[in-house]
Amino acid sequence: MSTKDYLEKDYYAVLGVPKTATADEIKKAYRKLARQYHPDSNQGDTAKEAKFKEVSEAYDVLSDTKRRKEYDEARTLFGSGVGGQRPGAGGFSFDFGDLFGGTGQGQQGGAGERLGDLFGGLFNRGGGASTRTTTTSRPRRGQDIESEVTLSFTEAVEGTTVTLRLTSSAACAACTGTGARAGTTPRVCPTCEGTGAASRNLGNFAFSEPCRDCKGRGLIVDDPCPVCEGSGRAKSTRTLQARIPAGVADGQRVKLKAKGAPGENGGPAGDLYIHTHVKPHAVFGRSGDNLTVTVPVTFTEAALGAEIKVPILKGMPVTLRIPPGTPNGRTFRVRGRGVARKDGSKGDLLATVEVLVPNTLDDKSRELLSEFQTATAGEDPRADLIQRARSE
């Protein structure tokens, strides 16, 4: 994403939230839109896939307190009168094309760093003296990378290590990042003298902007590298072993710090964001940090009480005692058999009993049930229901 895109895109509008939205409101809006546009639910729909990426991009910025602050500050600075006019009698404004003509690096730094480069010499009251900012040796943070992984239910609950193949921008191997053909070297830009910035005098102050001749690099490449075409950056593919922590949920984003694209000039690497998709389990479900399971019981077990076996995820079944007169749908809690939490504790297993009614009966069973029906004939389980229905 270019600096121009960073400033022109309205991430609040993309998520449908106001600029004053809280972190919880932003997260809620993102989850709703992510479910709506997720590629797994809209296979083959390129428009919704593009919308999903746009929503994810907006959430990446607004969910990060530091990046959101930088984004808000950048849009505030450019929010009034920034157009495409040259200096004139009525004042001045500036052109995005002049400011963001591209560095040829294929990298982005933080918004604060970018704006610092642009406005470092804005109000230099030195009687028109030139102000330059050295940019060629300044470290630049690498790009953030996004990837996706599909996990089994058990892997998501217990955590796992996955192998990811990532493609990102890195220093061109053919020219070692210089941008010049092998055997040649770039020369210092004569316009900016290698600083990467040029100064424009506007009367009482000077305005510093990226040098147009070298596009802010400080270097001129006369014989460009044929691989990266002089940019010094190229696509790099690498394999990474990524640890997915225990307890991730379907649709959750896992952030691995400094596992993204490598930085420039000794700058830090970007971050890796992994979107997780979790397959459903044939037996277990999930409710927050708790696992859920439905356990069938017979009518006599529910009526008379019993000790029953309840399965747990990856382990021997546990014994659960159900009291006499247990109704259908009652839920029992098995402590510490759920999903691992960040503090090391675990949620619970919620076992819900389902009373089974036999499809067929032999003569002996029918006779015994008939006797039971006769013995309890005086009880009408619907009497209270009918009475309450009439009283409304």
N, C-alpha and C positions, 0 to 999 in steps of 0.2 A: 504494500500500500504506500503510495507516494505521499509526500508532505501536503501536496495540494488536496488529495483525497481526504487526508486526516482533518483538514480545516473545513472542507466544504460539506462533508457528510454530517447530517443531523442524526446522531445516534439515538437521541431521545425520541425523535419522531419515528425512527425505525422500530423501537420497542413500544411506542405508544404511551410513553410516560412523560410527565412534566419534568422540567429541569430541577425541580425541588424534590423529586422522588427519592425515597429512602432506599437503602440497600435491599431491604426485604421486598419493597414494591418493584424494584428493578428485577430481582431474582424471580418473583412471581410472574411478571410479564414475560420474561425470557422463557421460563418453563412452559407457559401456555403456548407461545409462538413456536417453540422448538417441537412440541408435540404435534402441532398443526402442520408444520412444514418439514418434519423429519423425513429424510430420503427413504427410510425403511417403510414408512407409511404412504409414500408417494412415488413408488418406483416408476422410473421412466418419465417423470414430470420434471423437466429441466428447469422450468420457471420456479417451481416450489423448492427445488434443490438450491437454486441461486438465492432465493429468499431466505432459506435456512442458513446459508453461509453469511448473508448480510446480517441476519439477526445474531448469529454467533459472534461476528466481528464487533457489532455494537456492544454486546454483553462483555466481551473481552476487555473493552476499554472502560465501560461504566461500572463494572463490578470490581475493578481495581482502584482503590482509593487514590493512589498516587497518579495513575494514568488519567483518571477522571478529572482530577484537579488540573493537570496539565492541559487536558483537552478543553476544559471550560475556560482556562486562562487564554489559550490560543484563540478560541472563537470570540472571546471578549475583545482581544486586541484587534482582530480583523473584522469585528462586527459593525463598524461604522465607517462608511466612505471609502472602503477598499475596493477600488474599481480597476479600470484599465486605462486611466488617463496619465499623461505625462505631466511634468511640472509646468505650470503656467501662471498667468497673472492672478488667477483666482485661487491659488494655493496649489497643493500637489496631492496626488495619491499614487499608488503604484500597481504594477501589473503582476498577477500571479505568474505569468510566463517569465517575467524577468527574475522574480525571486526564486522560483522553483524550476528552473530550466533543466534540472537534473545534474547530478554529480558524476554520473557514469559509474557509480559504485554499486548500485543495486541494493543499497542498505538504507535503513532508517534509524535515526537516533531518537531519543526522547523528545517530546515537544518542547520542553524547557531548553534543551541543548540547541534545537533548531532555531528557536526564537532568539536565543542568546547570540548565535552566529549572525543573525540578521540585524539585530538592533544594538549590538555591542557598541557601535560608534554613532548612534542616532543623534544624541544631544552633545556633541563635542563642540564646546564654545571656544575653540582655539583660533578664531578668526579665519576659518576656512582651511585649517590644517588637515592633512590627510590622516585618516585612521584606518588601520588594517588589523584584521584578526587572523592569526595563524590557524589554519584548519587542516593542513596536510598531515600533521602528526597527532592530531587530537583523536583519542580512542573513540570508537563508535560501537554501540551495542548492536549485537546481532539481531536478526529478525526472530520473532516468535513463530513457532511452527505448530500446526494442528494435525492430529492424526486420529484415527478411529480404531477401536478394537472391540471384538465380540467375545464375551465371556460366558462360560457356563454358570448356572446358578451357584454351584458350589465354589467355583473360583472367585466369584464376586463376594461371597460371604466370608471366605477364608483368606482371600488375597492370593495373588499369583505373580509370576514373572513372565512377561510376554516379549516376544522378539518383534521389533518394528523396523521396517525399512523406510528410511526418511530421505527425502530429497529437499535440499535447501541451497541457498546461495553461500558460496565460500570463495576464498581467494583462488583465482585461476591457477591450476597446476602447471599449465604450459608456460606462463610468464611470471609465476610466483607473485601474482597480484600487482605487477607494475603496469600492466596494460600494453606493454611494448613487445614486439616480436622477439623471440629468443635470439640472443646475441646483440640486441640493441638495448638502449636505455632511454627513458623519457628525459626531456630537458625541462629546466625550470621555466615556468611561464614568464615571459618578459613583461607582460602587462601588469601582473600582480606581484611579480618577483618572488613567486613561490608561496605566497600567503594564502592563495585561494579566494581572496576577497579584494574587492575594488571599492574605492570611496567616491561618492558623488557629493560635491559641494553644493549646498543649497543656501547660500547666504550666510546666515548666522550659525548654521550647524552643518555637519557632514553626515551622510547616510552611507553605511557600509552594506554592501550586497555581494553575493557570490560573483566571482569573476566570470564574465561571459565567454572569454576566450578558452579558459580551461575548465569551465563549468564547476568551479569551486575546488578542483583537485590540487591546484598549484603546480601542475605538471602538464606539459604538452607532449603528446605521443605522435611522433612523425610517422612511425611504421607500426601500425596497430597489430596486436596479437591476433592471428586469424581465428583463434578459439573463442576468445571473449570479446573480440572486435574493439579492443582498446579500453574496455570498462574495468579490467582487472578482477572481475568477478565472474564466476561460472557456476553452473549447477553441480552440486556434489551429492552423491548418494552414499549413505552409510547405514549400517545395521546397529541397532541399539537394543540392549536388554533393559526393559523398563519394569520397575516394580509397581504393581497395582496394589494399593493397600487394602486390607480386609474391610469389608463392610460397604464397598461402593454400590451405588444403586443404578438402576437403568437410567440412562440419560445424563448421568453425572459427569462433570469435567474434572479430570485429574491434572493438576499442575506439577510439572517436574522442572524445578528451577535450574536455569543454565544448561538445559539439555536441548535448546533450540539451535539456530544457525550460529556459527562462530562469529565473533565480532571482528572489527577492523582495527588495525594499528594497536593491537593489544587490548581492545575493548572487550567487555564481558559478553558471553554468549547470551542469546535470547532464551526464552522459556519454551517448553514443550507442553502443549495442552492436548490431553487425550480424552476424546469423547467415548464413553463406555456404553455398550449395548449388552444387556444381560438376557440370556435365554430363560424362558420359564422352566420350572421344575415340574415333574410329573406328580409329585406328592406334596411338596412344600410350597408355601407362599410366603409373602413378607409384608409386614406392617411396621414401618420404621425400623427400629432395632430388634424387633421381635419376629420370629418365624411362626408361621401358622400351619396347622395340619388338621384335616378332618378325619376323625376316627369312627368307623362304624361299630355299633354295639347292638346286641340283640334286645328284644323287648324285655326278656326276663332279667338280663344284666342291668338294664336301666331301672326296672321296677324293684328288683331285690338287692341291687348293689353288687359290685364285683371288683376284682383286680384285673386290669387289662394291660396289655403291652402296647406302648406307644413308640413309633419310630422316631429317631433323631437323625440329624444330618451327619453322615459319616461317623457312625458309632453304633454300639449295641443298643437295642430298645430299652426304654425305662419302664418301670411298673407304675401305673397310675391307679389309685383307688377311687372309684366312683361310688358315692353314697346311694342308698336305696331311694327310689323315687326321683331319680335324675331325669329331668325333662329333655326332650330333643332340642339340640342347639345350644346346650349349656357348654361354656368354655372353661377349661381348667388351665392353670398356669404352671409350667415346669420351669423353675428358676435356673437362670444361667445357661440355657441351651439355645440361645438366640445368636444374634449377629454381634461380632466384636465391635466395641466402641474405641474411640481414640484414647481414652484413659486406661485401656486395658481390660475393663469390665465387659460383660456380655449382656445382651438382652435376654428375653425369655422365649420359651416355646409355648404358644397358645394352642391347646388341643381342644377342638370342638367336637362333641359327640353327636353322632347321627344315628338315631334309632331306626333299625331296619325292620321292615314289615315283610314277612315271608310271602313269596308269590304263590306257593302251593302248600297245601296241608294234607297230611295223611289222616286216616280215620281217627287214630288215637289222639293226634294233636287237635283235630277239630272238636272231638268230644270234650277234651280238657278245656279248650277255650270256650266252648258253649257253657260248661259248668261255671267257668269264671265269669262269663257274661251274666248268667243267672244270679250269681252271688253278688254282683255289683249293679244289679238292675235298678236299684233305687237311686243311684247317683246319675245326674244329668250334667255332663261337663259343659253344656251350652246354655244352661239356665241363666247364669249371671250375664252372659253375653247378650242373650235376647232381652233380658230385663233392662240392661244399660242402653241397648239400641232403642227401646221404646221410650226411655226417659228423656232422650234428647229432643 
